[in-house]
Amino acid sequence: MQTWERERSLPEVVQDIVANIQQIIRSELRLAGTEVREQAGRAVRALAMLGAGALAGIYALGFLLGAAVLALTTVLAAWLAAVIVGAVAGVFGAVLVGIGRKRLKQVDATPRRAIDNVKENLEWAKQRTR
């Protein structure tokens, strides 16, 4: 067992406790920052892969549309085949945009659960202070 040369005063003990708590909080904040940076790095890599895949998909779609035009030129004039494929692609795109707009209007960006939780906590605090 260790023997103390002198007893510490209460203010010294409290000061040590506060310093320890501050050190713990700083350590937790550093850990949280490190975790956020790690997750952000993962997200950036994942987004890069998504972007590369989307770009490849766009090129593939272009080649498929070109192939459709070439296929239709066997029975129609080239300009008419291009117009038909372009019109079909345009209608398809317009339908997708319409669906996307409709779904976007249904999105509620208000954090309802968080607001409700804050209201609950405030009400609880009011009840406790009465």
Contact map, one row per residue, 1 for C-alpha under 8 A:
1110000000000000000000000000000000000000000000000000000000000000000000000000000000000000000000000000000000000000000000000000000000
1111000000000000000000000000000000000000000000000000000000000000000000000000000000000000000000000000000000000000000000000000000000
1111100000000000000000000000000000000000000000000000000000000000000000000000000000000000000000000000000000000000000000000000000000
0111111000000000000000000000000000000000000000000000000000000000000000000000000000000000000000000000000000000000000000000000000000
0011111000000000000000000000000000000000000000000000000000000000000000000000000000000000000000000000000000000000000000000000000000
0001111100000000000000000000000000000000000000000000000000000000000000000000000000000000000000000000000000000000000000000000000000
0001111110000000000000000000000000000000000000000000000000000000000000000000000000000000000000000000000000000000000000000000000000
0000011111011000000000000000000000000000000000000000000000000000000000000000000000000000000000000000000000000000000000000000000000
0000001111111000000000000000000000000000000000000000000000000000000000000000000000000000000000000000000000000000000000000000000000
0000000111111100000000000000000000000000000000000000000000000000000000000000000000000000000000000000000000000000000000000000000000
0000000011111110000000000000000000000000000000000000000000000000000000000000000000000000000000000000000000000000000000000000000000
0000000111111111000000000000000000000000000000000000000000000000000000000000000000000000000000000000000000000000000000000000000000
0000000111111111100000000000000000000000000000000000000000000000000000000000000000000000000000000000000000000000000000000000000000
0000000001111111110000000000000000000000000000000000000000000000000000000000000000000000000000000000000000000000000000000000000000
0000000000111111111000000000000000000000000000000000000000000000000000000000000000000000000000000000000000000000000000000000000000
0000000000011111111100000000000000000000000000000000000000000000000000000000000000000000000000000000000000000000000000000000000000
0000000000001111111110000000000000000000000000000000000000000000000000000000000000000000000000000000000000000000000000000000000000
0000000000000111111111000000000000000000000000000000000000000000000000000000000000000000000000000000000000000000000000000000000000
0000000000000011111111100000000000000000000000000000000000000000000000000000000000000000000000000000000000000000000000000000000000
0000000000000001111111110000000000000000000000000000000000000000000000000000000000000000000000000000000000000000000000000000000000
0000000000000000111111111000000000000000000000000000000000000000000000000000000000000000000000000000000000000000000000000000000000
0000000000000000011111111100000000000000000000000000000000000000000000000000000000000000000000000000000000000000000000000000000000
0000000000000000001111111110000000000000000000000000000000000000000000000000000000000000000000000000000000000000000000000000000000
0000000000000000000111111111000000000000000000000000000000000000000000000000000000000000000000000000000000000000000000000000000000
0000000000000000000011111111100000000000000000000000000000000000000000000000000000000000000000000000000000000000000000000000000000
0000000000000000000001111111110000000000000000000000000000000000000000000000000000000000000000000000000000000000000000000000000000
0000000000000000000000111111111000000000000000000000000000000000000000000000000000000000000000000000000000000000000000000000000000
0000000000000000000000011111111100000000000000000000000000000000000000000000000000000000000000000000000000000000000000000000000000
0000000000000000000000001111111110000000000000000000000000000000000000000000000000000000000000000000000000000000000000000000000000
0000000000000000000000000111111111000000000000000000000000000000000000000000000000000000000000000000000000000000000000000000000000
0000000000000000000000000011111111100000000000000000000000000000000000000000000000000000000000000000000000000000000000000000000000
0000000000000000000000000001111111110000000000000000000000000000000000000000000000000000000000000000000000000000000000000000000000
0000000000000000000000000000111111111000000000000000000000000000000000000000000000000000000000000000000000000000000000000000000000
0000000000000000000000000000011111111100000000000000000000000000000000000000000000000000000000000000000000000000000000000000000000
0000000000000000000000000000001111111110000000000000000000000000000000000000000000000000000000000000000000000000000000000000000000
0000000000000000000000000000000111111111000000000000000000000000000000000000000000000000000000000000000000000000000000000000000000
0000000000000000000000000000000011111111100000000000000000000000000000000000000000000000000000000000000000000000000000000000000000
0000000000000000000000000000000001111111110000000000000000000000000000000000000000000000000000000000000000000000000000000000000000
0000000000000000000000000000000000111111111000000000000000000000000000000000000000000000000000000000000000000000000000000000000000
0000000000000000000000000000000000011111111100000000000000000000000000000000000000000000000000000000000000000000000000000000000000
0000000000000000000000000000000000001111111110000000000000000000000000000000000000000000000000000000000000000000000000000000000000
0000000000000000000000000000000000000111111111000000000000000000000000000000000000000000000000000000000000000000000000000000000000
0000000000000000000000000000000000000011111111100000000000000000000000000000000000000000000000000000000000000000000000000000000000
0000000000000000000000000000000000000001111111110000000000000000000000000000000000000000000000000000000000000000000000000000000000
0000000000000000000000000000000000000000111111111000000000000000000000000000000000000000000000000000000000000000000000000000000000
0000000000000000000000000000000000000000011111111100000000000000000000000000000000000000000000000000000000000000000000000000000000
0000000000000000000000000000000000000000001111111110000000000000000000000000000000000000000000000000000000000000000000000000000000
0000000000000000000000000000000000000000000111111111000000000000000000000000000000000000000000000000000000000000000000000000000000
0000000000000000000000000000000000000000000011111111100000000000000000000000000000000000000000000000000000000000000000000000000000
0000000000000000000000000000000000000000000001111111110000000000000000000000000000000000000000000000000000000000000000000000000000
0000000000000000000000000000000000000000000000111111111000000000000000000000000000000000000000000000000000000000000000000000000000
0000000000000000000000000000000000000000000000011111111100000000000000000000000000000000000000000000000000000000000000000000000000
0000000000000000000000000000000000000000000000001111111110000000000000000000000000000000000000000000000000000000000000000000000000
0000000000000000000000000000000000000000000000000111111111000000000000000000000000000000000000000000000000000000000000000000000000
0000000000000000000000000000000000000000000000000011111111100000000000000000000000000000000000000000000000000000000000000000000000
0000000000000000000000000000000000000000000000000001111111110000000000000000000000000000000000000000000000000000000000000000000000
0000000000000000000000000000000000000000000000000000111111111000000000000000000000000000000000000000000000000000000000000000000000
0000000000000000000000000000000000000000000000000000011111111100000000000000000000000000000000000000000000000000000000000000000000
0000000000000000000000000000000000000000000000000000001111111110000000000000000000000000000000000000000000000000000000000000000000
0000000000000000000000000000000000000000000000000000000111111111000000000000000000000000000000000000000000000000000000000000000000
0000000000000000000000000000000000000000000000000000000011111111100000000000000000000000000000000000000000000000000000000000000000
0000000000000000000000000000000000000000000000000000000001111111110000000000000000000000000000000000000000000000000000000000000000
0000000000000000000000000000000000000000000000000000000000111111111000000000000000000000000000000000000000000000000000000000000000
0000000000000000000000000000000000000000000000000000000000011111111100000000000000000000000000000000000000000000000000000000000000
0000000000000000000000000000000000000000000000000000000000001111111110000000000000001000000000000000000000000000000000000000000000
0000000000000000000000000000000000000000000000000000000000000111111111000000000000000000000000000000000000000000000000000000000000
0000000000000000000000000000000000000000000000000000000000000011111111100000000000000000000000000000000000000000000000000000000000
0000000000000000000000000000000000000000000000000000000000000001111111110000000000001000000000000000000000000000000000000000000000
0000000000000000000000000000000000000000000000000000000000000000111111111000010011001000000000000000000000000000000000000000000000
0000000000000000000000000000000000000000000000000000000000000000011111111100010010000000000000000000000000000000000000000000000000
0000000000000000000000000000000000000000000000000000000000000000001111111100000000000000000000000000000000000000000000000000000000
0000000000000000000000000000000000000000000000000000000000000000000111111111010010000000000000000000000000000000000000000000000000
0000000000000000000000000000000000000000000000000000000000000000000011111111110010000000000000000000000000000000000000000000000000
0000000000000000000000000000000000000000000000000000000000000000000001111111100000000000000000000000000000000000000000000000000000
0000000000000000000000000000000000000000000000000000000000000000000000011111100000000000000000000000000000000000000000000000000000
0000000000000000000000000000000000000000000000000000000000000000000000011111110110000000000000000000000000000000000000000000000000
0000000000000000000000000000000000000000000000000000000000000000000000001111111110000000000000000000000000000000000000000000000000
0000000000000000000000000000000000000000000000000000000000000000000011011001111111000000000000000000000000000000000000000000000000
0000000000000000000000000000000000000000000000000000000000000000000000000000111111100000000000000000000000000000000000000000000000
0000000000000000000000000000000000000000000000000000000000000000000000000001111111110000000000000000000000000000000000000000000000
0000000000000000000000000000000000000000000000000000000000000000000011011001111111111000000000000000000000000000000000000000000000
0000000000000000000000000000000000000000000000000000000000000000000010000000011111111100000000000000000000000000000000000000000000
0000000000000000000000000000000000000000000000000000000000000000000000000000001111111110000000000000000000000000000000000000000000
0000000000000000000000000000000000000000000000000000000000000000000000000000000111111111000000000000000000000000000000000000000000
0000000000000000000000000000000000000000000000000000000000000000100110000000000011111111100000000000000000000000000000000000000000
0000000000000000000000000000000000000000000000000000000000000000000000000000000001111111110000000000000000000000000000000000000000
0000000000000000000000000000000000000000000000000000000000000000000000000000000000111111111000000000000000000000000000000000000000
0000000000000000000000000000000000000000000000000000000000000000000000000000000000011111111100000000000000000000000000000000000000
0000000000000000000000000000000000000000000000000000000000000000000000000000000000001111111110000000000000000000000000000000000000
0000000000000000000000000000000000000000000000000000000000000000000000000000000000000111111111000000000000000000000000000000000000
0000000000000000000000000000000000000000000000000000000000000000000000000000000000000011111111100000000000000000000000000000000000
0000000000000000000000000000000000000000000000000000000000000000000000000000000000000001111111110000000000000000000000000000000000
0000000000000000000000000000000000000000000000000000000000000000000000000000000000000000111111111000000000000000000000000000000000
0000000000000000000000000000000000000000000000000000000000000000000000000000000000000000011111111100000000000000000000000000000000
0000000000000000000000000000000000000000000000000000000000000000000000000000000000000000001111111110000000000000000000000000000000
0000000000000000000000000000000000000000000000000000000000000000000000000000000000000000000111111111000000000000000000000000000000
0000000000000000000000000000000000000000000000000000000000000000000000000000000000000000000011111111100000000000000000000000000000
0000000000000000000000000000000000000000000000000000000000000000000000000000000000000000000001111111110000000000000000000000000000
0000000000000000000000000000000000000000000000000000000000000000000000000000000000000000000000111111111000000000000000000000000000
0000000000000000000000000000000000000000000000000000000000000000000000000000000000000000000000011111111100000000000000000000000000
0000000000000000000000000000000000000000000000000000000000000000000000000000000000000000000000001111111110000000000000000000000000
0000000000000000000000000000000000000000000000000000000000000000000000000000000000000000000000000111111111000000000000000000000000
0000000000000000000000000000000000000000000000000000000000000000000000000000000000000000000000000011111111100000000000000000000000
0000000000000000000000000000000000000000000000000000000000000000000000000000000000000000000000000001111111100000000000000000000000
0000000000000000000000000000000000000000000000000000000000000000000000000000000000000000000000000000111111110000000000000000000000
0000000000000000000000000000000000000000000000000000000000000000000000000000000000000000000000000000011111110000000000000000000000
0000000000000000000000000000000000000000000000000000000000000000000000000000000000000000000000000000001111111000000000000000000000
0000000000000000000000000000000000000000000000000000000000000000000000000000000000000000000000000000000011111100000000000000000000
0000000000000000000000000000000000000000000000000000000000000000000000000000000000000000000000000000000000111110000000000000000000
0000000000000000000000000000000000000000000000000000000000000000000000000000000000000000000000000000000000011111000000000000000000
0000000000000000000000000000000000000000000000000000000000000000000000000000000000000000000000000000000000001111111000000000000000
0000000000000000000000000000000000000000000000000000000000000000000000000000000000000000000000000000000000000111111100000000000000
0000000000000000000000000000000000000000000000000000000000000000000000000000000000000000000000000000000000000011111110000000000000
0000000000000000000000000000000000000000000000000000000000000000000000000000000000000000000000000000000000000011111111000000000000
0000000000000000000000000000000000000000000000000000000000000000000000000000000000000000000000000000000000000011111111100000000000
0000000000000000000000000000000000000000000000000000000000000000000000000000000000000000000000000000000000000001111111110000000000
0000000000000000000000000000000000000000000000000000000000000000000000000000000000000000000000000000000000000000111111111000000000
0000000000000000000000000000000000000000000000000000000000000000000000000000000000000000000000000000000000000000011111111100000000
0000000000000000000000000000000000000000000000000000000000000000000000000000000000000000000000000000000000000000001111111110000000
0000000000000000000000000000000000000000000000000000000000000000000000000000000000000000000000000000000000000000000111111111000000
0000000000000000000000000000000000000000000000000000000000000000000000000000000000000000000000000000000000000000000011111111100000
0000000000000000000000000000000000000000000000000000000000000000000000000000000000000000000000000000000000000000000001111111110000
0000000000000000000000000000000000000000000000000000000000000000000000000000000000000000000000000000000000000000000000111111111000
0000000000000000000000000000000000000000000000000000000000000000000000000000000000000000000000000000000000000000000000011111111100
0000000000000000000000000000000000000000000000000000000000000000000000000000000000000000000000000000000000000000000000001111111110
0000000000000000000000000000000000000000000000000000000000000000000000000000000000000000000000000000000000000000000000000111111111
0000000000000000000000000000000000000000000000000000000000000000000000000000000000000000000000000000000000000000000000000011111111
0000000000000000000000000000000000000000000000000000000000000000000000000000000000000000000000000000000000000000000000000001111111
0000000000000000000000000000000000000000000000000000000000000000000000000000000000000000000000000000000000000000000000000000111111
0000000000000000000000000000000000000000000000000000000000000000000000000000000000000000000000000000000000000000000000000000011111
